[in-house]
């Protein structure tokens, strides 16, 4: 994985690197390798992950078909500006 550093801006390059690693799933993989996982636990985790993915796909399909209501959009929270004292 390669990230270009422009104008010696290391903070921005680090953010880009973290985003790429997150997308690739490297952080999740590192977390799994911290400790030994028994084969039975691995099978159970993979099964629950596949069930979760299948439910998500079914829910999205039902929403598109109109059987379930679409999720409400989150409105951005607008913080009031502090009033300047005169």
MMTF fields as JSON, N, C-alpha, C and O atoms, coordinates in Angstrom:
{
  "mmtfVersion": "1.0.0",
  "mmtfProducer": "UNKNOWN",
  "numBonds": 343,
  "numAtoms": 344,
  "numGroups": 86,
  "numChains": 1,
  "numModels": 1,
  "chainsPerModel": [1],
  "groupsPerChain": [86],
  "chainIdList": ["A"],
  "bondAtomList": [4, 2, 8, 6, 12, 10, 16, 14, 20, 18, 24, 22, 28, 26, 32, 30, 36, 34, 40, 38, 44, 42, 48, 46, 52, 50, 56, 54, 60, 58, 64, 62, 68, 66, 72, 70, 76, 74, 80, 78, 84, 82, 88, 86, 92, 90, 96, 94, 100, 98, 104, 102, 108, 106, 112, 110, 116, 114, 120, 118, 124, 122, 128, 126, 132, 130, 136, 134, 140, 138, 144, 142, 148, 146, 152, 150, 156, 154, 160, 158, 164, 162, 168, 166, 172, 170, 176, 174, 180, 178, 184, 182, 188, 186, 192, 190, 196, 194, 200, 198, 204, 202, 208, 206, 212, 210, 216, 214, 220, 218, 224, 222, 228, 226, 232, 230, 236, 234, 240, 238, 244, 242, 248, 246, 252, 250, 256, 254, 260, 258, 264, 262, 268, 266, 272, 270, 276, 274, 280, 278, 284, 282, 288, 286, 292, 290, 296, 294, 300, 298, 304, 302, 308, 306, 312, 310, 316, 314, 320, 318, 324, 322, 328, 326, 332, 330, 336, 334, 340, 338],
  "bondOrderList": [1, 1, 1, 1, 1, 1, 1, 1, 1, 1, 1, 1, 1, 1, 1, 1, 1, 1, 1, 1, 1, 1, 1, 1, 1, 1, 1, 1, 1, 1, 1, 1, 1, 1, 1, 1, 1, 1, 1, 1, 1, 1, 1, 1, 1, 1, 1, 1, 1, 1, 1, 1, 1, 1, 1, 1, 1, 1, 1, 1, 1, 1, 1, 1, 1, 1, 1, 1, 1, 1, 1, 1, 1, 1, 1, 1, 1, 1, 1, 1, 1, 1, 1, 1, 1],
  "groupList": [{"groupName": "UNK", "atomNameList": ["N", "CA", "C", "O"], "elementList": ["N", "C", "C", "O"], "formalChargeList": [0, 0, 0, 0], "bondAtomList": [1, 0, 2, 1, 3, 2], "bondOrderList": [1, 1, 2], "singleLetterCode": "X", "chemCompType": "L-PEPTIDE LINKING"}],
  "groupTypeList": [0, 0, 0, 0, 0, 0, 0, 0, 0, 0, 0, 0, 0, 0, 0, 0, 0, 0, 0, 0, 0, 0, 0, 0, 0, 0, 0, 0, 0, 0, 0, 0, 0, 0, 0, 0, 0, 0, 0, 0, 0, 0, 0, 0, 0, 0, 0, 0, 0, 0, 0, 0, 0, 0, 0, 0, 0, 0, 0, 0, 0, 0, 0, 0, 0, 0, 0, 0, 0, 0, 0, 0, 0, 0, 0, 0, 0, 0, 0, 0, 0, 0, 0, 0, 0, 0],
  "groupIdList": [1, 2, 3, 4, 5, 6, 7, 8, 9, 10, 11, 12, 13, 14, 15, 16, 17, 18, 19, 20, 21, 22, 23, 24, 25, 26, 27, 28, 29, 30, 31, 32, 33, 34, 35, 36, 37, 38, 39, 40, 41, 42, 43, 44, 45, 46, 47, 48, 49, 50, 51, 52, 53, 54, 55, 56, 57, 58, 59, 60, 61, 62, 63, 64, 65, 66, 67, 68, 69, 70, 71, 72, 73, 74, 75, 76, 77, 78, 79, 80, 81, 82, 83, 84, 85, 86],
  "secStructList": [7, 7, 7, 7, 7, 7, 6, 6, 7, 2, 2, 2, 2, 2, 2, 2, 2, 2, 2, 2, 2, 2, 2, 2, 6, 2, 2, 2, 2, 2, 2, 2, 6, 6, 1, 7, 7, 7, 2, 2, 2, 2, 2, 2, 2, 2, 2, 2, 2, 2, 2, 2, 2, 2, 2, 2, 2, 2, 2, 2, 2, 2, 2, 2, 2, 6, 1, 1, 7, 7, 7, 7, 7, 7, 7, 7, 7, 7, 7, 7, 7, 7, 7, 7, 7, 7],
  "xCoordList": [0.852, 0.0, 0.903, 1.899, 0.54, 1.404, 0.582, -0.526, 1.139, 0.478, 1.501, 2.639, 1.092, 1.98, 1.871, 0.776, 3.018, 3.058, 3.308, 4.335, 2.353, 2.484, 2.799, 2.179, 3.731, 4.125, 4.461, 4.149, 5.091, 5.464, 4.28, 4.447, 3.082, 1.873, 1.661, 0.932, 2.308, 2.265, 0.908, 0.442, 0.271, -1.041, -2.06, -2.818, -2.088, -3.04, -2.71, -3.614, -1.425, -1.02, -1.399, -1.805, -1.266, -1.64, -3.137, -3.563, -3.947, -5.397, -5.767, -6.627, -5.104, -5.37, -4.992, -5.721, -3.836, -3.388, -4.379, -4.722, -4.84, -5.796, -7.095, -7.682, -7.541, -8.783, -8.627, -9.53, -7.465, -7.218, -7.171, -7.729, -6.498, -6.401, -7.776, -8.078, -8.6, -9.949, -10.754, -11.45, -10.66, -11.402, -10.959, -11.779, -9.668, -9.134, -9.418, -9.297, -9.793, -10.092, -8.861, -8.889, -7.79, -6.542, -6.676, -6.162, -7.368, -7.537, -8.322, -7.98, -9.367, -10.187, -9.359, -9.461, -8.538, -7.697, -6.649, -6.379, -6.053, -5.063, -5.709, -5.11, -6.921, -7.616, -7.89, -7.794, -8.226, -8.499, -7.241, -7.316, -6.094, -4.844, -4.156, -3.078, -4.75, -4.14, -4.095, -3.155, -5.103, -5.157, -5.587, -6.188, -5.275, -5.636, -7.142, -7.796, -7.68, -9.104, -9.289, -8.774, -10.02, -10.242, -11.03, -11.83, -10.811, -11.532, -13.055, -13.776, -13.542, -14.987, -15.494, -16.581, -14.71, -15.097, -15.053, -15.889, -14.067, -13.954, -15.158, -15.72, -15.56, -16.738, -17.98, -18.793, -18.121, -19.281, -19.305, -20.36, -18.146, -18.07, -18.39, -19.147, -17.808, -18.057, -19.522, -20.086, -20.147, -21.557, -22.428, -23.351, -22.124, -22.918, -22.703, -23.63, -21.477, -21.219, -22.021, -22.588, -22.07, -22.811, -24.31, -24.999, -24.82, -26.233, -26.533, -27.554, -25.641, -25.83, -25.85, -26.686, -24.921, -24.886, -26.155, -26.705, -26.624, -27.833, -29.054, -29.901, -29.144, -30.264, -30.227, -31.265, -29.023, -28.887, -29.335, -30.046, -28.926, -29.323, -30.837, -31.465, -31.425, -32.874, -33.618, -34.638, -33.101, -33.735, -33.677, -34.669, -32.516, -32.384, -33.319, -33.914, -33.45, -34.335, -35.79, -36.548, -36.182, -37.546, -37.826, -38.938, -36.832, -37.009, -37.177, -38.015, -36.374, -36.503, -37.843, -38.417, -38.355, -39.632, -40.822, -41.96, -40.586, -41.666, -42.324, -43.35, -41.766, -42.36, -41.996, -42.734, -40.87, -40.436, -40.22, -39.843, -40.451, -40.201, -38.706, -37.875, -38.398, -36.998, -36.504, -37.289, -35.22, -34.704, -34.785, -34.597, -35.068, -35.159, -33.76, -32.799, -33.673, -32.383, -32.071, -32.939, -30.834, -30.408, -30.15, -29.358, -30.827, -30.607, -29.363, -29.159, -28.539, -27.326, -27.693, -28.621, -26.958, -27.188, -26.536, -25.327, -27.363, -26.859, -26.735, -27.724, -25.51, -25.275, -25.455, -24.946, -26.165, -26.33, -25.003, -24.217, -24.785, -23.552, -23.66, -24.728, -22.578, -22.638, -22.801, -22.203, -23.617, -23.888, -22.735, -22.323, -22.223, -21.115, -21.663, -22.629, -21.042, -21.46, -20.88, -19.738, -21.689, -21.217, -21.038, -20.647],
  "yCoordList": [-1.16, 0.0, 1.23, 1.284, 2.21, 3.355, 4.632, 4.719, 5.625, 6.916, 7.998, 7.948, 8.963, 10.062, 11.162, 11.504, 11.711, 12.818, 14.081, 14.215, 15.007, 16.252, 17.402, 17.537, 18.204, 19.399, 19.084, 19.871, 17.948, 17.512, 17.476, 17.648, 17.253, 17.187, 15.739, 14.988, 15.364, 13.984, 13.651, 12.516, 14.633, 14.378, 13.956, 13.012, 14.636, 14.293, 12.92, 12.127, 12.635, 11.334, 10.21, 9.13, 10.467, 9.463, 9.19, 8.039, 10.254, 10.082, 9.245, 8.368, 9.526, 8.775, 7.309, 6.413, 7.07, 5.699, 4.946, 3.8, 5.585, 4.929, 4.601, 3.54, 5.518, 5.285, 4.098, 3.271, 4.026, 2.901, 1.578, 0.572, 1.596, 0.376, -0.047, -1.238, 0.92, 0.611, -0.045, -1.033, 0.507, -0.05, -1.469, -2.311, -1.729, -3.05, -4.076, -5.276, -3.626, -4.548, -4.992, -6.019, -4.238, -4.625, -4.515, -5.361, -3.47, -3.306, -4.465, -4.961, -4.893, -6.007, -7.285, -8.066, -7.484, -8.676, -8.666, -9.702, -7.492, -7.398, -7.709, -8.374, -7.229, -7.466, -8.964, -9.478, -9.655, -11.085, -11.883, -12.939, -11.399, -12.142, -11.847, -12.38, -11.017, -10.714, -11.941, -12.115, -12.784, -13.972, -15.15, -14.967, -16.343, -17.547, -17.726, -17.533, -18.097, -18.363, -19.842, -20.331, -20.525, -21.946, -22.13, -21.268, -23.251, -23.485, -23.451, -22.975, -23.961, -23.942, -22.508, -22.174, -21.664, -20.26, -19.527, -18.667, -19.879, -19.254, -19.608, -18.74, -20.89, -21.307, -20.573, -20.121, -20.457, -19.79, -18.309, -17.775, -17.646, -16.231, -16.03, -15.129, -16.874, -16.749, -16.997, -16.337, -17.96, -18.243, -17.06, -16.684, -16.471, -15.327, -14.123, -13.35, -13.964, -12.881, -13.068, -12.11, -14.294, -14.544, -14.346, -13.838, -14.741, -14.526, -13.035, -12.58, -12.277, -10.829, -10.185, -9.323, -10.603, -10.051, -10.401, -9.559, -11.643, -12.068, -11.286, -10.898, -11.058, -10.274, -8.842, -8.256, -8.284, -6.908, -6.818, -5.884, -7.78, -7.785, -7.934, -7.258, -8.821, -9.029, -7.766, -7.404, -7.102, -5.869, -4.782, -4.093, -4.624, -3.624, -3.918, -3.003, -5.198, -5.583, -5.292, -4.801, -5.591, -5.316, -3.815, -3.393, -3.01, -1.559, -1.061, -0.2, -1.607, -1.187, -1.588, -0.857, -2.771, -3.262, -2.596, -2.806, -1.805, -1.092, -1.86, -1.424, -2.986, -3.783, -3.228, -3.415, -2.554, -1.913, -0.431, -0.06, 0.418, 1.841, 2.111, 1.454, 3.087, 3.484, 4.108, 4.727, 3.96, 4.567, 6.088, 6.679, 6.698, 8.149, 8.734, 8.223, 9.809, 10.474, 11.264, 11.911, 11.2, 11.957, 13.395, 13.661, 14.301, 15.702, 16.173, 15.822, 16.962, 17.428, 18.32, 19.124, 18.162, 18.953, 20.312, 20.416, 21.348, 22.701, 23.326, 23.544, 23.604, 24.21, 25.717, 26.327, 26.318, 27.773, 28.472, 28.052, 29.536, 30.286, 31.127, 31.659, 31.249, 32.104, 33.557, 34.032, 34.248, 35.644, 36.474, 36.297, 37.378, 38.228, 39.328, 40.006, 39.489, 40.534, 41.865, 41.943, 42.926, 44.264, 45.152, 46.31],
  "zCoordList": [0.0, 0.0, 0.0, 0.721, -0.815, -0.991, -0.882, -1.412, -0.187, -0.025, -0.343, 0.125, -1.133, -1.474, -0.424, 0.022, -0.036, 0.917, 0.11, -0.555, 0.176, -0.584, 0.355, 1.409, -0.014, 0.739, 2.19, 3.084, 2.429, 3.781, 4.74, 5.948, 4.201, 5.021, 5.442, 4.794, 6.535, 7.005, 7.607, 7.499, 8.242, 8.86, 7.817, 8.04, 6.689, 5.637, 5.054, 4.791, 4.851, 4.314, 5.279, 4.851, 6.573, 7.564, 7.532, 7.633, 7.389, 7.294, 6.073, 6.149, 4.938, 3.713, 3.897, 3.472, 4.539, 4.783, 5.667, 5.377, 6.742, 7.636, 6.913, 7.125, 6.057, 5.312, 4.36, 4.23, 3.695, 2.785, 3.558, 3.12, 4.71, 5.508, 6.024, 6.088, 6.387, 6.856, 5.745, 5.978, 4.527, 3.398, 3.063, 2.698, 3.187, 2.864, 3.952, 3.709, 5.146, 6.234, 7.001, 7.679, 6.903, 7.567, 9.078, 9.809, 9.557, 11.0, 11.6, 12.673, 10.911, 11.387, 11.445, 12.391, 10.417, 10.359, 11.468, 12.076, 11.737, 12.812, 14.158, 15.002, 14.353, 15.614, 15.8, 16.914, 14.725, 14.809, 15.109, 15.737, 14.674, 14.853, 16.185, 16.445, 17.027, 18.321, 19.221, 19.998, 19.116, 19.955, 19.085, 18.027, 19.538, 18.798, 18.813, 19.838, 17.663, 17.548, 17.204, 16.198, 18.046, 17.804, 16.51, 16.146, 15.807, 14.555, 14.734, 13.857, 15.881, 16.097, 16.265, 15.794, 16.935, 17.101, 15.763, 15.487, 14.936, 13.619, 12.755, 12.087, 12.765, 12.001, 12.476, 11.67, 13.797, 14.367, 13.979, 13.636, 14.033, 13.667, 12.194, 11.834, 11.339, 9.907, 9.577, 8.705, 10.282, 10.053, 10.455, 9.733, 11.622, 12.069, 11.149, 10.909, 10.633, 9.686, 8.403, 7.876, 7.902, 6.667, 6.881, 5.996, 8.045, 8.349, 8.409, 7.893, 9.039, 9.142, 7.758, 7.486, 6.875, 5.522, 4.755, 4.044, 4.896, 4.183, 4.665, 3.861, 5.966, 6.497, 5.988, 5.679, 5.902, 5.414, 3.961, 3.591, 3.132, 1.729, 1.608, 0.794, 2.417, 2.367, 2.808, 2.222, 3.842, 4.318, 3.246, 3.01, 2.594, 1.542, 0.376, -0.194, 0.021, -1.075, -0.719, -1.555, 0.515, 0.949, 0.949, 0.63, 1.304, 1.282, -0.148, -0.418, -1.065, -2.47, -3.054, -3.861, -2.643, -3.157, -2.485, -2.905, -1.457, -0.795, 0.328, 0.85, 0.713, 1.789, 3.16, 4.128, 3.24, 4.483, 4.209, 3.097, 5.201, 4.972, 4.84, 5.466, 4.015, 3.847, 5.146, 5.865, 5.463, 6.696, 6.607, 5.544, 7.741, 7.776, 7.654, 8.228, 6.9, 6.743, 7.992, 8.577, 8.384, 9.549, 9.12, 8.216, 9.778, 9.466, 10.21, 11.372, 9.543, 10.224, 11.408, 11.336, 12.478, 13.671, 13.469, 13.262, 13.533, 13.358, 14.736, 15.435, 15.101, 16.408, 16.291, 15.351, 17.223, 17.15, 17.424, 18.273, 16.689, 16.873, 18.14, 18.441, 18.875, 20.063, 19.67, 18.704, 20.432, 20.141, 20.693, 21.839, 19.87, 20.297, 21.187, 20.84, 22.316, 23.254, 22.824, 22.371, 22.972, 22.577, 23.765, 23.617]
}
